[in-house]
Amino acid sequence: MEYQIILFYKYVHIDDPEAVKTREVEVCERLGLKGRCIIATEGINATYEGAKENIEKYIKELEKDKRFLNIHYKKNAGTGNAFPKLSIKVRKEIVSLHLGTCDIDPNQITGIHLKPEELHGWINPPADGGREFYIVDMRNAYEHKVGYFKDSILPPMENFRDLPKVVEQIAHLKNKTVLTVCTGGVRCEKASGFLITQGFTDVYQLDGGIVSYIEKYPNEDFQGKLYVFDGRVTMAFYTDDEKHQIVGKCDACGEQSENYVNCANPVCHRHFINCVNCLDKTNGRAFCPGGCVLSRHGRKISPVEANLV
């Protein structure tokens, strides 16, 4: 069986998210789809995997609702086990900014959508010169550790609510051309809008996210692999293994690696890179190299302490 994964979102007002959830559960279960979906009054954000023909059937079902027309679906090959189950939830936001009173509605304010083809031209300008611009990666730090656009700005965000700190770090770019990038585009809709509210004057976002760019331009510009939130963990589009650059580094020893693990501490489970050699030394039970940061304790605990948790 040929499997396919789709990644999509749409910011659109939904009066009754629970009703949409009920329909999503019914359709996905009927078609045998697994994955994650978040529904809120501001829209829908989902990643599903299923048989290729059933994914197409799902899209036709979704588009029966006119609110969900004109969605940009990102599609790539699945494995059949990218997700352990189906999870569909109703929340306050499809991407949580946690910025208090500063509510960003991408239908009202957001950065200019830049097509992958346009960005490719920016990155690879003609001989007579190109434009000055800065790529700001809006993903979490553990995501961009394994892959990123060359020369992009990589803020050390632990989660999306750290966005105000990013603004402080790039304040000197307020009058420059800034392009935000993320995995599939949904975070950049809000992140680019937030930059505009903070006084940035020329803000763009990569249309369709990084996944759309590397589909069109494998082996070019994006270095390493793309972190994804499913059983694949990372994905890459490259036609020549010799051109693939490993940019990730083991958090324990610093050697090149793209091997992600979860901290073995049951109350931590932080995701980090641990090379095969270091993993062998710990018999496959890796703990945060610098100690686990447990918010409920407010301090770090060592791997030895973690072993006793």
Secondary structure as UniProt FT lines:
FT   STRAND          3..11
FT   HELIX           17..31
FT   STRAND          34..40
FT   TURN            41..42
FT   STRAND          43..51
FT   HELIX           52..62
FT   TURN            63..64
FT   HELIX           66..68
FT   STRAND          74..77
FT   STRAND          86..90
FT   TURN            100..101
FT   TURN            106..108
FT   STRAND          112..114
FT   HELIX           116..123
FT   TURN            127..128
FT   STRAND          134..137
FT   HELIX           141..144
FT   STRAND          147..149
FT   TURN            150..151
FT   HELIX           160..162
FT   HELIX           163..169
FT   HELIX           171..173
FT   TURN            174..175
FT   STRAND          177..181
FT   HELIX           186..197
FT   TURN            198..199
FT   STRAND          202..206
FT   TURN            207..208
FT   HELIX           209..216
FT   TURN            218..219
FT   STRAND          222..224
FT   STRAND          226..227
FT   TURN            231..232
FT   STRAND          234..235
FT   HELIX           241..243
FT   TURN            251..253
FT   STRAND          260..262
FT   TURN            266..268
FT   STRAND          271..273
FT   HELIX           276..281
FT   TURN            282..284
FT   TURN            289..290
FT   STRAND          292..294
FT   TURN            295..298
FT   STRAND          299..301
FT   HELIX           303..308
//
